C-alpha cells in the first residue's frame, strides 16, 4: 500500500473504515515520508515509535467500530503546542530541552479522537515571523520550486513546517497557530487550506503564548473538507482557557453543501493596494466571478481603517509578546547562561535572554517593552487598542449591512526565496501580513483556499473572512470556491 501518505483525511477515513489498509500502514507511510524529507527541514523531530504505538491503538478502536473521523489519521504538530514528554521548544534556544509534563488541550482532543502524531513541526521562533527563517532549527523549505529554478523558497510563516509537511504529503494534516496570518499565509504559499477560527473557538491552553489576545490555533489541510473535519475535532469549550467560548460546535463537514446561492460576498476596496501584483489582482477578480457564477451576490464594501491595521498590530502584538516572554529568564526552566564571578541576577537575566532569544524575538520584545513603558503607553499601546476597536467596528458594520462574508487575497505575493529579505528592512517582511492581520485584530474567522498558480508555477491563495462564530458558513463558501477553482497542482518531488 504505497503512497498512503498522499491521501486526504476524508479518503483515509473511508479507507480505514473499509479496512483497505490499517492505521499502522497509513502511519508508517507518513513516517517514512517524514524521515526521508530532511532537505525540507519541516520536522523538528519525528516521533516514529510513538506514532506506531498510537496507530496500533487506533486500529484496535477501528476494529471495535464507531470510531471518530480523526481516528488513525497521522498529523504533524507545530512545535508551539506542548506535547507530553516530547520536545516542545517553540523553535527557540531559550526552551532547549524542555519536555512538557502535560498535553495541550488541542492535542489532547486530537489524541482522544484517535489521531496519531508523526512528529513536531518547524516554525518561526515563538511564532514571530513570516518566512520560517527565525527558527533555531534553521528555515523550513517549501516543496515548491519556481519553474526552471532550483532556488529554495520559503513555505511562509510562522507555521512554515506545518505548511511544508502537508503540501509535501509528510502527514495528512497539521496544527498551526495564527496571530497575524501564520496559518493563512503559509497555506497560500504552499497550495493548501488553512483555517483561522474565531477567537475563543479553540482553546489556547498548552500553546506557548505569543500575543494572547490575537493567537488562535487551527487546522492546515489538503482540502476544505479535511480542514472542516479536523476543525470540529479541536473546537470546544475549555475551562482551563478563560477566553474559550462556551458554545456548541457545529458539524462543519455537514455544512459543506457547496450551495451559496443568495449569499452576499463583500469585496473591500481598501484591499486594492498600490503596487499589488497584477496576478494577485486577476486571481481575486476570477475568484469573485466564480463565486458569482455559483449564485452569490457580490457587493463592494468599505473597511476604512484597514490602512491602520499593520501599525496597530505591530504595537499590540509585541506589547503582549514582551509580557508573555518575560517568564523566560533562566530561573525555573529552559536555557540559563553560564555566569562568571561577580555576575548578579540581572546579569543572569540579560545574558540568558541575549543567548536564548533570536534577533527577531529580541526586536519585538524591545518594541513591546518600549510601547508599554511610562510616557509611551498612551501614545502607542492605548492608541493602537483604539484603532483595533475601529477596525472591529468596520467589520461589524459590513456584516450588519447584510454581507455574509468577505473575499480578499491571502497574500500580496507568491512565495519568495529563503534569504531574499535577509538584508531588507524588517517592515518589508511585516508587509506579508497586510491582508491577514485585520482578521486577528477583529477576532474573526478566516480561511485561505488555493485558487491558482502564478507565472512561475507557484501557488496563490484567496481568503474568505466570516462573521464571528460563522465558520460553517465561511467553510461552505470556501468549499464552493475550491470546487470552482479546481486547484489540484502538487509540487514535483525534488527532496
C-alpha positions in Angstrom: 0.0 0.0 0.0 2.4 2.7 -1.2 1.7 6.4 -1.2 -0.9 6.3 1.6 0.7 9.5 2.8 -0.8 11.2 -0.2 -4.4 10.6 0.9 -6.7 13.3 2.3 -8.2 12.9 5.7 -11.6 12.1 4.0 -10.1 9.3 1.8 -8.0 7.9 4.6 -11.0 7.8 7.0 -13.1 6.0 4.4 -10.2 3.6 3.6 -9.6 2.8 7.3 -13.3 2.1 7.9 -13.5 -0.1 4.8 -10.4 -2.0 6.0 -8.5 -1.2 2.8 -5.4 -0.6 5.0 -4.6 -0.2 8.7 -3.7 2.9 10.7 -0.3 1.4 11.2 0.3 1.1 7.4 -1.0 4.6 6.9 1.2 6.0 9.7 4.3 4.1 8.5 3.8 5.7 5.1 3.8 9.1 6.7 6.8 8.3 9.0 8.8 7.1 6.0 8.0 10.2 4.1 8.9 12.4 7.0 12.2 10.6 7.7 13.2 11.0 4.1 12.4 14.7 3.8 15.5 16.2 5.5 16.0 18.9 2.8 12.6 20.4 3.6 13.5 20.7 7.4 9.8 20.6 8.1 10.0 18.4 11.2 12.0 19.3 14.3 11.5 15.7 15.5 9.9 12.6 14.1 8.3 10.5 16.8 8.2 7.2 14.9 7.9 4.7 17.8 5.2 6.8 19.5 3.3 7.2 16.2 3.2 3.5 15.6 2.0 2.8 19.1 -0.8 5.4 18.7 -1.6 3.8 15.3 -2.0 0.4 16.9 -4.4 1.8 19.4 -6.3 3.5 16.6 -6.5 0.1 14.8 -8.0 -1.5 17.9 -10.5 1.2 18.1 -11.4 1.0 14.4 -11.9 -2.8 14.8 -14.5 -2.2 17.5 -16.4 0.1 15.1 -17.9 3.6 15.5 -14.5 5.3 15.6 -14.4 9.2 15.2 -13.4 10.7 11.9 -9.9 11.6 13.0 -9.2 8.0 14.3 -5.9 6.7 12.8 -5.2 10.0 11.0 -1.4 10.8 11.1 -0.8 14.5 11.9 2.1 16.9 12.3 2.1 19.1 15.4 3.5 22.6 15.3 6.3 23.0 17.9 4.3 25.7 19.7 1.9 23.0 21.1 3.0 21.3 24.3 3.1 17.5 23.9 3.8 15.4 27.0 7.3 14.0 27.1 8.2 15.3 23.6 10.4 18.3 23.0 8.3 21.5 22.7 10.6 24.5 22.4 8.7 26.9 20.2 11.7 26.8 17.8 13.7 28.8 20.4 17.0 28.1 22.1 15.7 29.5 25.3 13.4 26.4 25.6 16.0 23.9 24.5 15.5 20.6 26.2 12.0 21.5 27.5 9.9 18.3 27.8 6.4 19.3 29.0 4.8 17.1 31.6 1.3 17.9 30.2 -0.5 17.9 26.9 -2.1 21.0 25.2 -5.9 20.9 25.0 -5.8 20.8 21.2 -3.6 17.8 21.1 -5.5 16.1 23.9 -8.7 16.5 21.9 -6.9 15.0 18.8 -5.5 12.1 20.7 -8.9 11.4 22.3 -10.3 11.2 18.8 -7.6 8.6 18.0 -5.4 10.8 15.8 -1.7 9.9 15.5 1.4 12.2 16.0 4.0 11.8 13.3 6.2 14.4 14.9 6.7 18.1 15.8 6.9 20.7 13.1 9.4 23.6 12.5 8.2 27.2 12.8 9.4 30.7 13.4 10.8 31.3 16.9 7.8 31.9 19.2 5.7 32.2 16.0 7.4 35.6 15.2 8.0 35.7 11.5 6.5 35.3 8.0 9.1 33.0 6.4 10.2 30.4 9.0 13.7 31.8 9.0 13.8 32.8 12.7 13.7 29.2 13.8 16.5 27.7 16.0 16.2 24.6 13.8 17.0 26.6 10.6 14.5 27.6 8.0 11.8 25.2 6.8 11.8 24.9 3.0 8.9 24.9 0.6 8.4 21.7 -1.5 7.6 24.1 -4.4 10.1 25.5 -6.8 9.8 28.2 -9.5 9.6 26.8 -13.0 13.2 26.1 -14.2 14.7 27.3 -10.9 16.2 25.3 -8.1 16.4 28.2 -5.6 15.0 27.3 -2.1 11.7 29.1 -1.4 10.0 29.8 2.0 6.9 27.9 2.9 5.8 31.1 4.8 5.5 31.6 8.5 5.2 31.2 11.3 3.6 27.8 10.6 6.1 27.0 7.8 6.9 23.5 8.9 3.2 22.7 9.0 2.6 24.1 5.5 5.6 22.3 4.0 4.7 19.0 5.6 1.1 19.0 4.5 2.0 20.2 1.0 4.7 17.6 0.6 2.5 14.8 2.0 4.6 14.2 5.1 1.4 14.0 7.1 -2.3 14.1 6.2 -2.8 17.4 8.1 -1.2 19.6 10.7 -1.9 22.0 13.5 -1.0 25.7 13.1 -1.4 28.9 15.0 -2.4 32.3 13.6 -1.6 35.5 15.4 -1.4 37.8 12.3 -1.7 35.4 9.4 0.6 32.5 10.4 -1.9 29.8 9.2 -3.3 31.5 6.2 -0.1 33.0 4.7 1.9 29.7 4.6 -1.2 27.9 3.4 -1.4 30.2 0.5 2.3 29.9 -0.2 2.2 26.1 -0.4 -1.2 25.4 -2.1 -3.1 24.0 0.9 -6.1 25.1 3.0 -5.6 26.9 6.3 -8.3 28.0 8.8 -8.0 30.6 11.5 -11.1 30.2 13.7 -13.0 32.8 15.6 -11.0 34.0 18.7 -12.2 31.7 21.5 -13.4 28.9 19.3 -10.3 26.7 20.0 -8.6 26.5 23.4 -5.1 28.2 23.7 -4.2 26.2 26.8 -0.9 24.4 26.4 0.0 26.5 23.4 3.1 28.6 24.0 1.9 32.2 24.0 3.0 34.9 21.6 0.2 37.6 21.8 -2.6 36.3 23.9 -5.5 38.4 22.5 -4.6 37.5 19.0 -3.4 33.9 19.0 -5.7 31.2 17.7 -5.0 27.6 16.7 -6.4 26.0 13.6 -6.0 23.2 11.0 -3.8 23.1 7.9 -5.0 20.5 5.5 -5.1 19.3 1.9 -8.8 20.3 1.3 -11.6 22.4 2.7 -13.4 19.2 3.8 -10.3 17.9 5.6 -10.0 21.3 7.4 -13.6 21.1 8.4 -13.2 17.6 9.8 -10.1 18.5 11.8 -11.6 21.8 13.0 -14.5 20.1 14.5 -12.2 17.8 16.5 -10.2 20.6 18.1 -13.1 23.1 18.9 -15.0 23.3 22.1 -15.1 25.0 25.5 -12.1 24.6 27.8 -12.4 25.8 31.4 -8.6 26.0 31.5 -8.7 28.8 29.0 -10.6 31.9 30.2 -11.0 33.1 26.7 -12.5 29.9 25.5 -16.2 30.3 24.4 -18.8 28.0 25.8 -20.6 27.4 22.6 -21.9 24.4 20.7 -19.6 23.1 18.0 -21.4 22.8 14.6 -20.9 19.8 12.3 -18.6 21.6 10.0 -18.4 18.8 7.5 -22.2 18.5 7.1 -22.3 22.3 6.4 -20.3 21.7 3.2 -23.1 21.7 0.7 -21.5 24.0 -1.8 -24.8 25.9 -2.1 -24.0 29.6 -1.7 -27.0 30.9 -3.8 -28.2 34.3 -2.4 -25.1 34.8 -0.2 -23.7 38.3 -0.1 -19.9 38.4 -0.5 -18.2 41.7 0.1 -15.2 43.0 -1.9 -13.3 45.6 0.2 -12.0 48.5 -1.8 -9.2 49.1 0.7 -7.5 45.8 -0.1 -6.7 47.0 -3.6 -3.2 48.2 -2.7 -0.9 50.3 -4.7 1.7 48.1 -6.3 -0.3 44.9 -5.9 0.8 42.1 -8.2 -1.3 42.0 -11.4 -1.5 38.2 -10.9 -2.9 38.6 -7.4 -5.5 41.2 -8.6 -6.5 38.9 -11.5 -6.9 35.9 -9.2 -9.1 38.0 -6.9 -11.3 39.1 -9.7 -11.5 35.5 -11.1 -12.4 34.2 -7.6 -15.2 36.7 -7.2 -16.5 35.8 -10.6 -16.6 32.1 -9.7 -18.5 32.8 -6.5 -20.9 34.9 -8.5 -21.4 32.1 -11.0 -22.1 29.8 -8.1 -25.1 32.1 -7.1 -23.5 34.5 -4.7 -24.1 38.2 -4.9 -21.0 40.4 -5.0 -21.1 43.8 -3.2 -18.5 46.5 -2.8 -17.8 47.2 0.8 -15.5 49.7 2.7 -13.3 48.9 5.7 -11.9 52.4 6.1 -9.5 51.7 9.0 -7.7 48.9 7.2 -4.7 51.1 6.4 -4.0 51.4 10.2 -4.1 47.6 10.8 -0.4 46.8 10.3 0.8 49.6 12.6 -1.7 48.8 15.2 -0.9 45.1 15.1 2.9 45.7 15.3 2.3 47.7 18.5 -0.2 45.3 20.2 1.5 42.0 19.3 5.0 43.0 20.5 3.5 44.5 23.7 1.8 41.3 24.5 4.9 39.3 23.5 7.1 41.3 25.8 4.8 40.4 28.7 4.4 36.8 27.8 8.1 36.2 27.2 9.2 37.8 30.5 8.9 34.4 32.1 11.9 33.1 30.1 14.7 34.3 32.3 16.8 31.3 33.1 15.4 30.8 36.6 13.0 27.9 36.6 13.4 26.1 33.2 14.9 26.4 29.8 18.3 27.8 28.9 20.5 29.5 31.6 23.6 31.4 30.6 27.0 30.5 32.0 27.8 33.1 34.7 31.2 34.4 35.7 32.4 35.6 39.1 30.8 38.8 40.1 27.7 38.3 37.9 24.4 39.1 39.7 20.8 38.2 38.9 20.4 41.0 36.4 23.4 39.6 34.6 21.9 36.2 34.5 18.6 37.6 33.1 20.3 39.7 30.4 22.9 37.0 29.3 20.3 34.2 29.3 17.8 36.2 27.2 20.5 37.5 24.9 21.7 34.0 24.2 18.3 32.3 24.2 16.2 34.7 22.0 16.9 35.2 18.3 17.2 38.6 16.7 13.5 38.9 15.6 12.2 37.9 19.1 14.6 40.4 20.7 13.4 43.1 18.3 9.8 42.5 19.2 10.4 42.3 22.9 12.2 45.6 22.8 9.4 47.2 20.8 6.8 45.8 23.2 8.6 47.0 26.3 9.0 50.4 24.7 5.4 50.9 23.9 4.3 49.8 27.3 6.8 52.0 29.2 5.8 55.1 31.1 5.4 58.0 28.8 4.7 56.0 25.7 1.9 53.7 26.9 -0.9 56.2 26.0 0.8 57.4 22.8 1.3 53.9 21.4 -0.4 51.0 23.1 -3.7 52.7 24.1 -4.0 54.4 20.7 -3.4 51.0 18.9 -6.1 49.4 21.0 -8.5 52.2 20.0 -7.6 51.6 16.3 -8.3 47.9 16.9 -11.8 48.8 18.1 -12.4 50.9 15.0 -11.2 48.0 12.7 -13.5 45.6 14.5 -16.4 48.1 14.1 -15.7 48.3 10.3 -16.3 44.6 10.0 -19.4 44.7 12.3 -20.9 47.5 10.1 -20.4 45.5 6.9 -22.0 42.4 8.4 -24.8 44.5 9.9 -25.5 45.7 6.3 -26.3 42.1 5.2 -22.9 40.9 3.9 -22.3 37.3 4.8 -18.6 37.1 4.2 -15.7 39.0 2.6 -13.3 37.9 -0.2 -9.7 39.1 -0.3 -6.3 37.9 -1.5 -4.5 35.8 1.2 -1.1 37.3 0.5 0.4 40.2 -1.5 2.7 37.9 -3.5 3.6 34.3 -4.1 6.4 32.6 -2.0 9.8 34.3 -2.1 13.3 32.9 -1.8 14.8 32.0 1.5 17.2 34.8 2.4 15.6 37.1 -0.1 14.7 39.6 2.7 17.6 39.0 5.0 19.1 42.4 4.3 15.8 44.2 3.9 14.1 46.5 6.4 12.1 44.2 8.8 9.0 46.2 7.8 9.2 44.7 4.3 8.7 41.2 5.9 5.9 42.5 8.1 4.0 43.7 4.9 3.3 40.0 4.1 0.6 40.2 6.8 -1.2 43.1 5.2 -4.3 41.1 4.2 -4.5 38.9 7.3 -3.9 40.9 10.4 -7.3 42.7 10.4 -8.9 39.3 11.0 -6.9 38.7 14.1 -7.4 42.2 15.4 -11.2 41.8 15.0 -11.2 38.2 16.3 -12.9 36.9 13.1 -12.6 33.5 11.3 -10.7 33.4 8.1 -9.7 30.7 5.6 -7.2 30.6 2.8 -8.0 28.5 -0.2 -5.6 27.7 -3.0 -7.0 29.2 -6.2 -4.3 29.2 -8.9 -0.7 29.4 -9.9 1.4 32.4 -10.8 3.5 32.7 -14.0 6.4 30.9 -12.1 4.1 27.9 -11.3 3.8 28.9 -7.6 0.5 28.7 -5.6 -1.6 31.7 -4.9 -4.5 31.8 -2.4 -7.7 33.6 -1.7 -9.1 34.4 1.7 -12.7 34.3 2.9 -13.4 36.2 6.1 -16.6 35.1 8.0 -18.8 36.5 10.7 -18.0 35.8 14.4 -18.7 32.1 15.0 -19.6 31.8 11.3 -17.0 29.1 10.4 -19.6 26.7 9.0 -21.0 29.3 6.5 -17.5 30.5 5.7 -16.2 27.0 5.1 -19.2 26.2 2.8 -18.3 29.3 0.7 -14.6 28.1 0.7 -15.9 24.7 -0.4 -17.7 26.3 -3.4 -14.6 28.4 -4.2 -12.4 25.3 -4.0 -14.7 23.4 -6.4 -14.9 26.3 -8.9 -11.1 26.9 -8.8 -10.3 23.2 -9.4 -6.8 23.6 -7.9 -5.1 20.2 -8.0 -1.5 21.2 -8.5 1.2 19.5 -6.4 4.9 20.2 -6.1 7.2 18.0 -8.1 9.3 15.9 -5.7 13.0 17.0 -5.5 13.8 16.3 -1.9 
